[in-house]
Amino acid sequence: MLKLDNIVKVYKTGGEDVTALRGVSLSFRENEFVAILGHSGCGKTTLLNIVGGLDQYTSGDLIINGRSTKEFRDGDWDAYRNHSIGFVFQSYNLIPHQSVLANVELALTLSGVSKGERRRRAEEALKKVGLADQIKKRPNQLSGGQMQRVAIARALVNDPDILLADEPTGYI
């Protein structure tokens, strides 16, 4: 389903090259649960961002369902992120001026889902995480745990093939 083949990521900062990933090769099977462990600064988030299509690798190849991403265009990456990936970010990335419902619906808006279907699916996802009664609130009106659950609902609402969670032990 997903394969990383000798992935290297080098950041250019202030004229200096910083290597975040050095030749990472991994294969993931369908329905597999994987935890990536390591010390702070070892490249875990960089790896998640590359798998999720939020960052590009410097060399190597990311192969998705047998297809190399070396020739992916912006539209290919957009479709991959919108239809195949669910993200739970370490800092939640909720939009403060939007309601809880609107924050979850956002993932569906980007996928081109109709307004009525967006609302239905977002309400269903919020119900699954125990927040059906909080849909009109804004993120700053929620506890930290509730904000985490909004982020989880948003990540799950598109029924993604892959769920990526940065620092997930804080969610459970």
Contact map, one row per residue, 1 for C-alpha under 8 A:
1110000000000000000000000011110000000000000000000000000000000011110000000000000000000000000000000000000000000000000000000000000000000000000000000000000000000000000000000000
1111000000000000000000000011100000000000000000000000000000000111110000000000000000000000000000000000000000000000000000000000000000000000000000000000000000000000000000000000
1111100000000000000000001111000000000000000000000000000000000111000000000000000000000000000000000000000000000000000000000000000000000000000000000000000000000000000000000000
0111111000000000000000011110000000000000000000000000000000011110000000000000000000000000000000000000000000000000000000000000000000000000000000000000000000000000000000000000
0011111000000000000000111100000000000000000000000000000000011110000000000000000000000000000000000000000000000000000000000000000000000000000000000000000000000000000000000000
0001111100000000000001111000000000000000000000000000000000111000000000000000000000000000000000000000000000000000000000000000000000000000000000000000000000000000000000000000
0001111110000000000011111000000000000000000000000000000011111100000000000000000000000000000000000000000000000000000000000000000000000000000000000000000000000000000000000000
0000011111000000001111110000000000000000000000000000000011110000000000000000000000000000000000000000000000000000000000000000000000000000000000000000000000000000000000000000
0000001111100000001111000000000000000000000000000000000111100000000000000000000000000000000000000000000000000000000000000000000000000000000000000000000000000000000000000000
0000000111110000111110000000000000000000000000000000000011000000000000000000000000000000000000000000000000000000000000000000000000000000000000000000000000000000000000000000
0000000011111000111100000000000000000000000000000000000000000000000000000000000000000000000000000000000000000000000000000000000000000000000000000000000000000000000000000000
0000000001111111110000000000000000000000000000000000000000000000000000000000000000000000000000000000000000000000000000000000000000000000000000000000000000000000000000000000
0000000000111111110000000000000000000000000000000000000000000000000000000000000000000000000000000000000000000000000000000000000000000000000000000000000000000000000000000000
0000000000011111000000000000000000000000000000000000000000000000000000000000000000000000000000000000000000000000000000000000000000000000000000000000000000000000000000000000
0000000000011111100000000000000000000000000000000000000000000000000000000000000000000000000000000000000000000000000000000000000000000000000000000000000000000000000000000000
0000000000011111110000000000000000000000000000000000000000000000000000000000000000000000000000000000000000000000000000000000000000000000000000000000000000000000000000000000
0000000001111011111000000000000000000000000000000000000000000000000000000000000000000000000000000000000000000000000000000000000000000000000000000000000000000000000000000000
0000000001111001111100000000000000000000000000000000000000000000000000000000000000000000000000000000000000000000000000000000000000000000000000000000000000000000000000000000
0000000111100000111111000000000000000000000000000000000000000000000000000000000000000000000000000000000000000000000000000000000000000000000000000000000000000000000000000000
0000000111100000011111000000000000000000011001000000000000000000000000000000000000000000000000000000000000000000000000000000000000000000000000000000000000000000000000000000
0000001111000000001111110000000000000000011001100000000000000000000000000000000000000000000000000000000000000000000000000000000000000000000000000000000000000000000000000000
0000011110000000001111110000000000000000000000000000000000000000000000000000000000000000000000000000000000000000000000000000000000000000000000000000000000000000000000000000
0000111100000000000011111000000000000000000000000000000000010000000000000000000000000000000000000000000000000000000000000000000000000000000000000000000000000000000000000000
0001111100000000000011111100000000000000000000000000000000000000000000000000000000000000000000000000000000000000000000000000000000000000000000000000000000000000000000000000
0011111000000000000000111110000000000000000000000000000000000000000000000000000000000000000000000000000000000000000000000000000000000000000000000000000000000000000000000000
0011100000000000000000011111000000000000000000000000000000000000000000000000000000000000000000000000000000000000000000000000000000000000000000000000000000000000000000000000
1111000000000000000000001111100000000000000000000000000000000000000000000000000000000000000000000000000000000000000000000000000000000000000000000000000000000000000000000000
1110000000000000000000000111110100000000000000000000000000000000000000000000000000000000000000000000000000000000000000000000000000000000000000000000000000000000000000000000
1100000000000000000000000011111100000000000000000000000000000000000000000000000000000000000000000000000000000000000000000000000000000000000000000000000000000000000000000000
1000000000000000000000000001111100000000000000000000000000000000000000000000000000000000000000000000000000000000000000000000000000000000000000000000000000000000000000000000
0000000000000000000000000000111110000000000000000000000000000000000000000000000000000000000000000000000000000000000000000000000000000000000000000000000000000000000000000000
0000000000000000000000000001111111000000000000000000000000000000000000000000000000000000000000000000000000000000000000000000000000000000000000000000000000000000000000000000
0000000000000000000000000000001111100000000000000000000000000000000000000000000000000000000000000000000000000000000000000000000000000000000000000000000000000000000000000000
0000000000000000000000000000000111110000000000000000000000000000000000000000000000000000000000000000000000000000000000000000000000000000000000000000000000000000000000000000
0000000000000000000000000000000011111000000000000000000000000000000000000000000000000000000000000000000000000000000000000000000000000000000000000000000000000000000000000000
0000000000000000000000000000000001111100000100000000000000000000000000000000000000000000000000000000000000000000000000000000000000000000000000000000000000000000000000000000
0000000000000000000000000000000000111110000100000000000000000000000000000000000000000000000000000000000000000000000000000000000000000000000000000000000000000000000000000000
0000000000000000000000000000000000011111010100000000000000000000000000000000000000000000000000000000000000000000000000000000000000000000000000000000000000000000000000000000
0000000000000000000000000000000000001111110000000000000000000000000000000000000000000000000000000000000000000000000000000000000000000000000000000000000000000000000000000000
0000000000000000000000000000000000000111111000000000000000000000000000000000000000000000000000000000000000000000000000000000000000000000000000000000000000000000000000000000
0000000000000000000000000000000000000011111100000000000000000000000000000000000000000000000000000000000000000000000000000000000000000000000000000000000000000000000000000000
0000000000000000000110000000000000000111111100000000000000000000000000000000000000000000000000000000000000000000000000000000000000000000000000000000000000000000000000000000
0000000000000000000110000000000000000001111111100000000000000000000000000000000000000000000000000000000000000000000000000000000000000000000000000000000000000000000000000000
0000000000000000000000000000000000011100111111110000000000000000000000000000000000000000000000000000000000000000000000000000000000000000000000000000000000000000000000000000
0000000000000000000000000000000000000000001111111000000000000000000000000000000000000000000000000000000000000000000000000000000000000000000000000000000000000000000001000000
0000000000000000000110000000000000000000001111111100001000000000000000000000000000000000000000000000000000000000000000000000000000000000000000000000000000000000000000000000
0000000000000000000010000000000000000000001111111110000000000000000000000000000000000000000000000000000000000000000000000000000000000000000000000000000000000000000000000000
0000000000000000000000000000000000000000000111111111000000000000000000000000000000000000000000000000000000000000000000000000000000000000000000000000000000000000000101000000
0000000000000000000000000000000000000000000011111111111000000000000000000000000000000000000000000000000000000000000000000000000000000000000000000000000000000000000000000000
0000000000000000000000000000000000000000000001111111111110000000000000000000000000000000000000000000000000000000000000000000000000000000000000000000000000000000000000000000
0000000000000000000000000000000000000000000000111111110000000100000000000000000000000000000000000000000000000000000000000000000000000000000000000000000000000000000000000000
0000000000000000000000000000000000000000000000011111111000000000000000000000000010001010000000000000000000000000000000000000000000000000000000000000000000000000000100000000
0000000000000000000000000000000000000000000000001111111100000000000000000000100110000000000000000000000000000000000000000000000000000000000000000000000000000000000000000000
0000000000000000000000000000000000000000000000001111111100000000000000000000000000000000000000000000000000000000000000000000000000000000000000000000000000000000000000000000
0000000000000000000000000000000000000000000001001101111110000000000000000000000000000000000000000000000000000000000000000000000000000000000000000000000000000000000000000000
0000000010000000000000000000000000000000000000000100111111000000000000000000000000000000000000000000000000000000000000000000000000000000000000000000000000000000000000000000
0000001111000000000000000000000000000000000000000100001111111000000000000000000000000000000000000000000000000000000000000000000000000000000000000000000000000000000000000000
0000001111000000000000000000000000000000000000000000000111110000000000000000000000000000000000000000000000000000000000000000000000000000000000000000000000000000000000000000
0000011110000000000000000000000000000000000000000000000011111000000000000000000000000000000000000000000000000000000000000000000000000000000000000000000000000000000000000000
0001111100000000000000100000000000000000000000000000000011111100000000000000000000000000000000000000000000000000000000000000000000000000000000000000000000000000000000000000
0001111000000000000000000000000000000000000000000000000010111110000111000000000000000000000000000000000000000000000000000000000000000000000000000000000000000000000000000000
0111101000000000000000000000000000000000000000000010000000011111000111000000000000000000000000000000000000000000000000000000000000000000000000000000000000000000000000000000
1111100000000000000000000000000000000000000000000000000000001111111110000000000000000000000000000000000000000000000000000000000000000000000000000000000000000000000000000000
1110000000000000000000000000000000000000000000000000000000000111111110000000000000000000000000000000000000000000000000000000000000000000000000000000000000000000000000000000
1100000000000000000000000000000000000000000000000000000000000011111000000000000000000000000000000000000000000000000000000000000000000000000000000000000000000000000000000000
1100000000000000000000000000000000000000000000000000000000000011111100000000000000000000000000000000000000000000000000000000000000000000000000000000000000000000000000000000
0000000000000000000000000000000000000000000000000000000000000011111110000000000000000000000000000000000000000000000000000000000000000000000000000000000000000000000000000000
0000000000000000000000000000000000000000000000000000000000001111011111110000000000000000000000000000000000000000000000000000000000000000000000000000000000000000000000000000
0000000000000000000000000000000000000000000000000000000000001111001111110000000000000000000000000000000000000000000000000000000000000000000000000000000000000000000000000000
0000000000000000000000000000000000000000000000000000000000001100000111110000000000000000000000000000000000000000000000000000000000000000000000000000000000000000000000000000
0000000000000000000000000000000000000000000000000000000000000000000111111000000000000000000000000000000000000000000000000000000000000000000000000000000000000000000000000000
0000000000000000000000000000000000000000000000000000000000000000000111111111100000000000000000000000000000000000000000000000000000000000000000000000000000000000000000000000
0000000000000000000000000000000000000000000000000000000000000000000000111111100000000000000000000000000000000000000000000000000000000000000000000000000000000000000000000000
0000000000000000000000000000000000000000000000000000000000000000000000011111110000000000000000000000000000000000000000000000000000000000000000000000000000000000000000000000
0000000000000000000000000000000000000000000000000000000000000000000000011111111000000000000000000000000000000000000000000000000000000000000000000000000000000000000000000000
0000000000000000000000000000000000000000000000000000000000000000000000011111111100000000000000000000000000000000000000000000000000000000000000000000000000000000000000000000
0000000000000000000000000000000000000000000000000000100000000000000000011111111110000000000000000000000000000000000000000000000000000000000000000000000000000000000000000000
0000000000000000000000000000000000000000000000000000000000000000000000000111111111000000000000000000000000000000000000000000000000000000000000000000000000000000000000000000
0000000000000000000000000000000000000000000000000000000000000000000000000011111111110000000000000000000000000000000000000000000000000000000000000000000000000000000000000000
0000000000000000000000000000000000000000000000000000100000000000000000000001111111111000000000000000000000000000000000000000000000000000000000000000000000000000000000000000
0000000000000000000000000000000000000000000000000001100000000000000000000000111111111100000000000000000000000000000000000000000000000000000000000000000000000000000000000000
0000000000000000000000000000000000000000000000000000000000000000000000000000011111111000000000000000000000100110000000000000000000000000000000000000000000000100000000000000
0000000000000000000000000000000000000000000000000000000000000000000000000000001111111000000000000000000000000010000000000000000000000000000000000000000000000101100000000000
0000000000000000000000000000000000000000000000000000000000000000000000000000001111111100000000000000000000000000000000000000000000000000000000000000000000000011110000000000
0000000000000000000000000000000000000000000000000001000000000000000000000000000111111110000000000000000000000000000000000000000000000000000000000000000000100001111100000000
0000000000000000000000000000000000000000000000000000000000000000000000000000000010011111000000000000000000000000000000000000000000000000000000000000000001110111111100000000
0000000000000000000000000000000000000000000000000001000000000000000000000000000000001111100000000000000000000000000000000000000000000000000000000000000100100000001110000000
0000000000000000000000000000000000000000000000000000000000000000000000000000000000000111110100000000000000000000000000000000000000000000000000000000001100100000001111000000
0000000000000000000000000000000000000000000000000000000000000000000000000000000000000011111110000000000000000000000000000000000000000000000000000000001000000000000011000000
0000000000000000000000000000000000000000000000000000000000000000000000000000000000000001111100000000000000000000000000000000000000000000000000000000000000000000000011110000
0000000000000000000000000000000000000000000000000000000000000000000000000000000000000000111110000000000000000000000000000000000000000000000000000000000000000000000000000000
0000000000000000000000000000000000000000000000000000000000000000000000000000000000000001111111000000000000000000000000000000000000000000000000000011001000000000000000000000
0000000000000000000000000000000000000000000000000000000000000000000000000000000000000000101111100000000000000000000000000000000000000000000000000000001000000000000000000000
0000000000000000000000000000000000000000000000000000000000000000000000000000000000000000000111110000001000000000000000000000000000000000001000000010001000000000000000000000
0000000000000000000000000000000000000000000000000000000000000000000000000000000000000000000011111100001000000000000000000000000000000000001000000000000000000000000000000000
0000000000000000000000000000000000000000000000000000000000000000000000000000000000000000000001111110000000000000000000000000000000000000011100000000000000000000000000000000
0000000000000000000000000000000000000000000000000000000000000000000000000000000000000000000000111110000000000000000000000000000000000000011000000000000000000000000000000000
0000000000000000000000000000000000000000000000000000000000000000000000000000000000000000000000111111111000000000000000000000000000000000011000000000000000000000000000000000
0000000000000000000000000000000000000000000000000000000000000000000000000000000000000000000000011111111000000000000000000000000000000011111000000000000000000000000000000000
0000000000000000000000000000000000000000000000000000000000000000000000000000000000000000000000000111111100000000000000000000000000000111111000000000010000000000000000000000
0000000000000000000000000000000000000000000000000000000000000000000000000000000000000000000000000111111110000000000000100110010000000011000000000000000000000000000000000000
0000000000000000000000000000000000000000000000000000000000000000000000000000000000000000000000000111111111000000000000000000000000000000000000000000000000000000000000000000
0000000000000000000000000000000000000000000000000000000000000000000000000000000000000000000001100111111111100000000000000000000000000000000000000000010001000000000000000000
0000000000000000000000000000000000000000000000000000000000000000000000000000000000000000000000000001111111110000000000000100010000000000000000000000011011001000000000000000
0000000000000000000000000000000000000000000000000000000000000000000000000000000000000000000000000000111111111000000001101100000000000000000000000000000001000000000000000000
0000000000000000000000000000000000000000000000000000000000000000000000000000000000000000000000000000011111111100000000000000000000000000000000000000000001000000000000000000
0000000000000000000000000000000000000000000000000000000000000000000000000000000001000000000000000000001111111110000000000000000000000000000000000000000001101100000000000000
0000000000000000000000000000000000000000000000000000000000000000000000000000000000000000000000000000000111111111100001000000000000000000000000000000000000001100000000000000
0000000000000000000000000000000000000000000000000000000000000000000000000000000000000000000000000000000011111111111001000000000000000000000000000000000000000000000000000000
0000000000000000000000000000000000000000000000000000000000000000000000000000000001000000000000000000000001111111100000000000000000000000000000000000000000000000000000000000
0000000000000000000000000000000000000000000000000000000000000000000000000000000001100000000000000000000000111111100000000000000000000000000000000000000000000000000000000000
0000000000000000000000000000000000000000000000000000000000000000000000000000000000000000000000000000000000011111110000000000000000000000000000000000000000000000000000000000
0000000000000000000000000000000000000000000000000000000000000000000000000000000000000000000000000000000000011111111011000000000000000000000000000000000000000000000000000000
0000000000000000000000000000000000000000000000000000000000000000000000000000000000000000000000000000000000001001111111000000000000000000000000000000000000000000000000000000
0000000000000000000000000000000000000000000000000000000000000000000000000000000000000000000000000000000000001000111111100000000000000000000000000000000000000000000000000000
0000000000000000000000000000000000000000000000000000000000000000000000000000000000000000000000000000000000000000011111110000000000000000000000000000000000000000000000000000
0000000000000000000000000000000000000000000000000000000000000000000000000000000000000000000000000000000000000000111111111000000000000000000000000000000000000000000000000000
0000000000000000000000000000000000000000000000000000000000000000000000000000000000000000000000000000000010011000111111111100000000000000000000000000000000000000000000000000
0000000000000000000000000000000000000000000000000000000000000000000000000000000000000000000000000000100010000000001111111110000000000000000000000000000000000000000000000000
0000000000000000000000000000000000000000000000000000000000000000000000000000000000000000000000000000000000000000000111111111000000000000000000000000000000000000000000000000
0000000000000000000000000000000000000000000000000000000000000000000000000000000000000000000000000000000010000000000011111111100000000000000000000000000000001000000000000000
0000000000000000000000000000000000000000000000000000000000000000000000000000000000000000000000000000100110000000000001111111110000000000000000000000000011001000000000000000
0000000000000000000000000000000000000000000000000000000000000000000000000000000000000000000000000000100000000000000000111111111000010010000000000000000000000000000000000000
0000000000000000000000000000000000000000000000000000000000000000000000000000000000000000000000000000000000000000000000011111111100010000000000000000000000000000000000000000
0000000000000000000000000000000000000000000000000000000000000000000000000000000000000000000000000000000000000000000000001111111110000000000000000000000011011000000000000000
0000000000000000000000000000000000000000000000000000000000000000000000000000000000000000000000000000100100000000000000000111111111110010000000000000110010000000000000000000
0000000000000000000000000000000000000000000000000000000000000000000000000000000000000000000000000000000000000000000000000011111111110000000000000000000000000000000000000000
0000000000000000000000000000000000000000000000000000000000000000000000000000000000000000000000000000000000000000000000000001111111100000000000000000000010000000000000000000
0000000000000000000000000000000000000000000000000000000000000000000000000000000000000000000000000000000000000000000000000000111111100000000000000000110110000000000000000000
0000000000000000000000000000000000000000000000000000000000000000000000000000000000000000000000000000000000000000000000000000011111111000000000000000000000000000000000000000
0000000000000000000000000000000000000000000000000000000000000000000000000000000000000000000000000000000000000000000000000000011111111110000000000100110000000000000000000000
0000000000000000000000000000000000000000000000000000000000000000000000000000000000000000000000000000000000000000000000000011011001111110000000000000000000000000000000000000
0000000000000000000000000000000000000000000000000000000000000000000000000000000000000000000000000000000000000000000000000000000001111110000000000000000000000000000000000000
0000000000000000000000000000000000000000000000000000000000000000000000000000000000000000000000000001000000000000000000000000000000111111100000000000000000000000000000000000
0000000000000000000000000000000000000000000000000000000000000000000000000000000000000000000000000011100000000000000000000010010000111111100000000000000000000000000000000000
0000000000000000000000000000000000000000000000000000000000000000000000000000000000000000000000000011100000000000000000000000000000000111110000000000000000000000000000000000
0000000000000000000000000000000000000000000000000000000000000000000000000000000000000000000000000011000000000000000000000000000000000111111011000000000000000000000000000000
0000000000000000000000000000000000000000000000000000000000000000000000000000000000000000000000011111000000000000000000000000000000000001111111000000000000000000000000000000
0000000000000000000000000000000000000000000000000000000000000000000000000000000000000000000001111111000000000000000000000000000000000000111111000010000000000000000000000000
0000000000000000000000000000000000000000000000000000000000000000000000000000000000000000000000010000000000000000000000000000000000000000011111100000000000000000000000000000
0000000000000000000000000000000000000000000000000000000000000000000000000000000000000000000000000000000000000000000000000000000000000000111111100000000000000000000000000000
0000000000000000000000000000000000000000000000000000000000000000000000000000000000000000000000000000000000000000000000000000000000000000111111111110000000000000000000000000
0000000000000000000000000000000000000000000000000000000000000000000000000000000000000000000000000000000000000000000000000000000000000000000111111110000000000000000000000000
0000000000000000000000000000000000000000000000000000000000000000000000000000000000000000000000000000000000000000000000000000000000000000000001111111000000000000000000000000
0000000000000000000000000000000000000000000000000000000000000000000000000000000000000000000000000000000000000000000000000000000000000000000001111111100000000000000000000010
0000000000000000000000000000000000000000000000000000000000000000000000000000000000000000000000000000000000000000000000000000000000100000000001111111110000000000000000000000
0000000000000000000000000000000000000000000000000000000000000000000000000000000000000000000101000000000000000000000000000000000000000000001001111111111000000000000000000000
0000000000000000000000000000000000000000000000000000000000000000000000000000000000000000000100000000000000000000000000000000000000000000000000011111111100000000000000000010
0000000000000000000000000000000000000000000000000000000000000000000000000000000000000000000000000000000000000000000000000000010010100000000000001111111110000000000000000010
0000000000000000000000000000000000000000000000000000000000000000000000000000000000000000000000000001001100000000000000000000010010100000000000000111111111000000000000000000
0000000000000000000000000000000000000000000000000000000000000000000000000000000000000001100111000000000100000000000000000000000000000000000000000011111111100000000000000000
0000000000000000000000000000000000000000000000000000000000000000000000000000000000000011000000000000000000000000000000000000000010000000000000000001111111110000000000000000
0000000000000000000000000000000000000000000000000000000000000000000000000000000000000000000000000000000100000000000000000100110110000000000000000000111111111000000000000000
0000000000000000000000000000000000000000000000000000000000000000000000000000000000000100000000000000001111100000000000000100100000000000000000000000011111111100000000000000
0000000000000000000000000000000000000000000000000000000000000000000000000000000000001111000000000000000000100000000000000000000000000000000000000000001111111101001000000000
0000000000000000000000000000000000000000000000000000000000000000000000000000000000000100000000000000000000000000000000000000100000000000000000000000000111111111001000000000
0000000000000000000000000000000000000000000000000000000000000000000000000000000000000000000000000000000100110000000000001100100000000000000000000000000011111111000000000000
0000000000000000000000000000000000000000000000000000000000000000000000000000000001100100000000000000000000110000000000000000000000000000000000000000000001111111000000000000
0000000000000000000000000000000000000000000000000000000000000000000000000000000000010100000000000000000000000000000000000000000000000000000000000000000000011111100000000000
0000000000000000000000000000000000000000000000000000000000000000000000000000000000111100000000000000000000000000000000000000000000000000000000000000000000111111111000000000
0000000000000000000000000000000000000000000000000000000000000000000000000000000000111100000000000000000000000000000000000000000000000000000000000000000000000011111000000000
0000000000000000000000000000000000000000000000000000000000000000000000000000000000011100000000000000000000000000000000000000000000000000000000000000000000000001111100000000
0000000000000000000000000000000000000000000000000000000000000000000000000000000000001111000000000000000000000000000000000000000000000000000000000000000000110001111110000000
0000000000000000000000000000000000000000000000010001000000000000000000000000000000001111000000000000000000000000000000000000000000000000000000000000000000000000011111000000
0000000000000000000000000000000000000000000000000000000000000000000000000000000000000011110000000000000000000000000000000000000000000000000000000000000000000000001111110000
0000000000000000000000000000000000000000000010010000000000000000000000000000000000000001110000000000000000000000000000000000000000000000000000000000000000000000000111110000
0000000000000000000000000000000000000000000000000000000000000000000000000000000000000000010000000000000000000000000000000000000000000000000000000000000000000000000011111100
0000000000000000000000000000000000000000000000000000000000000000000000000000000000000000010000000000000000000000000000000000000000000000000000000000000000000000000011111111
0000000000000000000000000000000000000000000000000000000000000000000000000000000000000000000000000000000000000000000000000000000000000000000000000000000000000000000000111111
0000000000000000000000000000000000000000000000000000000000000000000000000000000000000000000000000000000000000000000000000000000000000000000000000000000000000000000000111111
0000000000000000000000000000000000000000000000000000000000000000000000000000000000000000000000000000000000000000000000000000000000000000000000001001100000000000000000011111
0000000000000000000000000000000000000000000000000000000000000000000000000000000000000000000000000000000000000000000000000000000000000000000000000000000000000000000000011111
